[in-house]
Amino acid sequence: MDLLNAEFAALEGRVTRGDRPKVQAHREALHQLETQLVPSLAQCRAPGKPDGAQRPKDSADAVPWLVERQIELMVAAFSCDATRIASLQIRPGENDGYPYRFLGIDVEHHLTSHDTSAAKQELLAKIYTWYAGRFAYLLERLDAVPEGQGSMLDHTLVIWGSEVGTGSSHDFANVPFVVAGGGAYGVRSGQYLKLPAGTYHSRLIVSAMRYMGVADVERFGMTDRETGPLPGLGI
């Protein structure tokens, strides 16, 4: 489309005045066709520069502000079709060293995850609830962008995961993942899957590849002896 548009633009400057409207009509028809083929481009709006004055000066206190700006930038990149895949890591594992003062918690994530007392576990649950809210904010922003017969969320597979199952023991046996969106491609939402012990999360990556049209990959990584996508996810 870009190549054709450039050729028409060059031709418009060389033709006679009488033929110029014909070339312009071709360019307009090309633009309409492009909009139909890539409807998300109609929603493309480059985000404005965020107001830095609203950002807290302290790096720990600024985390909520930064996360929201990163999410907005990610959704804008999808809307403009600047990328089809993106990832967002909010923290470098649980060894972040930052207090959560914006939640009224003056200790770091790492310390709460290694303390199994009821008081510290309550703080840990509060931190994870905040993370869940940021995930919900991402889904809301995706759902607000019309695309096709639904929204961008319907056409986007969103996976939220953790690097461990239990922080206090660094255990990998029960790692949680949340899958959202992708309804236009058959992702089954509104369900809770508790998979058999020994199921590797790489099966979830195989499922994601299936949704992206990669049908000839049966295994991801070197450790999983099983093959195929994650059972029950919808593909």
C-alpha positions as CSV (number, residue, x, y, z in Angstrom):
1,M,0.0,0.0,0.0
2,D,2.8,2.4,0.9
3,L,4.6,1.6,-2.4
4,L,1.5,2.3,-4.5
5,N,0.7,5.5,-2.6
6,A,4.2,6.7,-3.3
7,E,3.9,5.9,-7.0
8,F,0.6,7.7,-7.3
9,A,2.0,10.7,-5.5
10,A,4.9,10.9,-7.9
11,L,2.5,10.4,-10.9
12,E,0.3,13.2,-9.7
13,G,3.0,15.7,-10.1
14,R,3.7,14.7,-13.8
15,V,0.2,14.3,-15.3
16,T,-1.8,17.1,-16.9
17,R,-4.3,19.2,-14.9
18,G,-7.2,17.3,-16.5
19,D,-5.8,13.9,-15.4
20,R,-4.9,15.0,-11.9
21,P,-8.4,14.4,-10.4
22,K,-8.2,10.8,-11.7
23,V,-5.0,10.2,-9.9
24,Q,-6.3,11.8,-6.8
25,A,-9.4,9.5,-7.0
26,H,-7.2,6.5,-7.2
27,R,-5.2,7.6,-4.1
28,E,-8.5,8.2,-2.2
29,A,-9.7,4.7,-3.2
30,L,-6.4,3.2,-2.1
31,H,-6.7,5.0,1.3
32,Q,-10.3,3.6,1.8
33,L,-9.0,0.1,0.9
34,E,-6.2,0.4,3.4
35,T,-8.6,1.5,6.2
36,Q,-10.8,-1.5,5.5
37,L,-7.9,-4.0,5.5
38,V,-6.4,-2.5,8.7
39,P,-9.2,-1.0,10.7
40,S,-7.0,-0.5,13.7
41,L,-5.2,2.3,11.8
42,A,-8.3,4.4,12.0
43,Q,-7.8,4.4,15.8
44,C,-4.2,5.3,15.6
45,R,-3.4,8.3,17.7
46,A,0.2,9.0,18.8
47,P,0.2,9.5,22.6
48,G,1.1,12.9,23.8
49,K,4.1,13.5,26.1
50,P,3.0,12.7,29.6
51,D,3.0,15.5,32.2
52,G,6.2,14.9,34.1
53,A,5.1,17.2,36.8
54,Q,2.6,14.5,37.9
55,R,5.3,11.9,38.3
56,P,6.5,11.4,41.9
57,K,10.1,12.3,42.4
58,D,11.0,9.1,44.4
59,S,11.6,6.1,42.1
60,A,9.5,3.7,44.3
61,D,6.6,6.1,44.6
62,A,6.6,6.7,40.8
63,V,5.9,3.1,40.0
64,P,2.1,3.4,39.5
65,W,2.5,6.5,37.3
66,L,5.2,4.7,35.2
67,V,3.2,1.5,34.8
68,E,0.2,3.3,33.5
69,R,2.2,5.3,31.0
70,Q,3.9,2.1,29.8
71,I,0.5,0.4,29.3
72,E,-0.9,3.4,27.4
73,L,2.2,3.4,25.2
74,M,1.8,-0.3,24.5
75,V,-1.9,0.0,23.5
76,A,-1.0,3.0,21.3
77,A,1.6,0.9,19.5
78,F,-0.9,-1.8,18.9
79,S,-3.5,0.7,17.7
80,C,-1.0,2.1,15.2
81,D,0.1,-1.4,14.1
82,A,3.7,-0.4,15.1
83,T,4.1,-3.9,16.6
84,R,2.1,-7.1,17.0
85,I,3.8,-8.4,20.1
86,A,4.8,-6.6,23.4
87,S,5.9,-7.5,26.9
88,L,5.8,-5.5,30.1
89,Q,7.8,-6.5,33.2
90,I,6.8,-4.4,36.1
91,R,9.4,-5.6,38.5
92,P,12.8,-7.4,38.2
93,G,11.5,-10.5,40.1
94,E,10.7,-10.2,43.7
95,N,14.1,-8.9,44.7
96,D,13.1,-5.4,43.8
97,G,14.1,-3.6,47.0
98,Y,11.3,-1.1,46.7
99,P,8.7,-0.4,49.4
100,Y,5.1,0.0,48.4
101,R,4.4,3.2,50.1
102,F,1.6,4.0,47.7
103,L,-0.2,1.1,49.2
104,G,0.7,2.0,52.7
105,I,3.3,-0.7,52.9
106,D,6.8,0.4,53.9
107,V,8.6,-3.0,53.2
108,E,9.8,-4.5,50.0
109,H,8.0,-7.2,48.1
110,H,10.9,-9.7,48.6
111,L,10.6,-9.5,52.4
112,T,6.8,-10.1,52.4
113,S,7.1,-13.1,50.1
114,H,9.6,-14.8,52.4
115,D,7.7,-14.2,55.6
116,T,4.8,-16.8,56.0
117,S,3.2,-15.0,59.0
118,A,-0.4,-14.0,58.6
119,A,0.5,-10.3,58.8
120,K,3.1,-10.4,56.1
121,Q,0.9,-12.6,53.9
122,E,-1.9,-10.0,54.2
123,L,0.5,-7.4,52.9
124,L,1.6,-9.7,50.1
125,A,-2.0,-10.2,49.0
126,K,-2.5,-6.4,49.0
127,I,0.5,-6.1,46.6
128,Y,-0.8,-8.8,44.3
129,T,-4.2,-7.2,44.3
130,W,-2.6,-4.0,43.1
131,Y,-0.8,-5.9,40.3
132,A,-4.2,-7.4,39.3
133,G,-5.6,-3.9,39.1
134,R,-2.8,-2.9,36.6
135,F,-3.6,-6.0,34.5
136,A,-7.3,-4.9,34.5
137,Y,-6.2,-1.4,33.4
138,L,-4.4,-2.9,30.4
139,L,-7.5,-5.0,29.5
140,E,-9.7,-1.9,29.8
141,R,-7.5,0.1,27.5
142,L,-7.4,-2.7,24.9
143,D,-11.2,-3.1,25.1
144,A,-11.7,0.6,24.5
145,V,-10.2,0.4,21.0
146,P,-12.7,-0.8,18.3
147,E,-11.4,-3.4,15.9
148,G,-13.3,-5.5,13.4
149,Q,-16.6,-6.7,14.9
150,G,-15.4,-6.1,18.5
151,S,-12.5,-4.5,20.2
152,M,-8.8,-4.9,20.2
153,L,-9.0,-7.0,23.3
154,D,-11.0,-9.6,21.3
155,H,-8.1,-9.8,18.8
156,T,-5.3,-9.8,21.3
157,L,-4.1,-12.6,23.5
158,V,-2.9,-11.2,26.9
159,I,-1.0,-13.4,29.3
160,W,-0.1,-12.4,32.8
161,G,2.3,-14.6,34.7
162,S,4.7,-14.9,37.6
163,E,8.2,-16.2,37.7
164,V,7.6,-18.5,40.7
165,G,4.6,-20.3,42.3
166,T,5.5,-19.7,46.0
167,G,7.9,-16.9,46.8
168,S,9.0,-18.1,50.2
169,S,10.4,-21.4,48.8
170,H,11.1,-20.3,45.2
171,D,8.9,-23.2,44.2
172,F,7.9,-23.7,40.5
173,A,5.3,-26.4,41.0
174,N,2.2,-24.2,41.0
175,V,2.9,-21.1,38.9
176,P,-0.2,-19.0,38.2
177,F,-1.0,-17.5,34.8
178,V,-4.0,-15.5,33.7
179,V,-5.1,-15.5,30.1
180,A,-7.4,-12.8,28.7
181,G,-8.7,-11.6,25.4
182,G,-8.5,-13.5,22.2
183,G,-12.2,-14.3,22.0
184,A,-12.2,-13.7,18.2
185,Y,-9.8,-16.6,17.8
186,G,-11.5,-19.1,20.1
187,V,-9.9,-18.5,23.5
188,R,-12.2,-19.8,26.2
189,S,-12.5,-17.3,29.0
190,G,-14.3,-17.4,32.3
191,Q,-12.7,-20.7,33.4
192,Y,-10.2,-21.9,36.0
193,L,-7.8,-24.6,34.9
194,K,-5.9,-26.6,37.5
195,L,-3.6,-28.8,35.5
196,P,-1.9,-32.0,36.6
197,A,1.4,-31.9,38.4
198,G,4.3,-31.9,36.0
199,T,2.6,-29.7,33.3
200,Y,5.1,-27.2,32.0
201,H,4.2,-23.6,31.3
202,S,5.9,-24.0,27.9
203,R,2.7,-25.7,26.8
204,L,1.0,-22.3,27.3
205,I,3.6,-20.8,24.9
206,V,2.8,-23.5,22.4
207,S,-0.9,-22.5,22.7
208,A,0.0,-18.8,22.1
209,M,1.9,-19.8,19.0
210,R,-1.2,-21.7,17.8
211,Y,-3.3,-18.6,18.1
212,M,-0.7,-16.6,16.1
213,G,-1.0,-19.1,13.3
214,V,2.2,-21.1,14.0
215,A,0.8,-24.7,13.6
216,D,4.0,-26.7,13.1
217,V,5.5,-26.2,16.6
218,E,4.7,-28.9,19.1
219,R,7.2,-28.2,21.8
220,F,8.8,-25.1,23.3
221,G,12.1,-25.3,25.2
222,M,14.3,-28.2,26.2
223,T,12.7,-29.5,29.4
224,D,9.1,-30.4,28.6
225,R,8.8,-34.0,27.4
226,E,5.1,-33.5,26.4
227,T,4.0,-32.0,23.2
228,G,1.1,-29.9,22.0
229,P,-0.8,-26.9,23.4
230,L,-2.2,-26.4,26.9
231,P,-5.2,-28.7,27.5
232,G,-8.6,-26.9,27.9
233,L,-7.5,-23.4,26.7
234,G,-9.5,-23.6,23.6
235,I,-7.2,-24.6,20.7
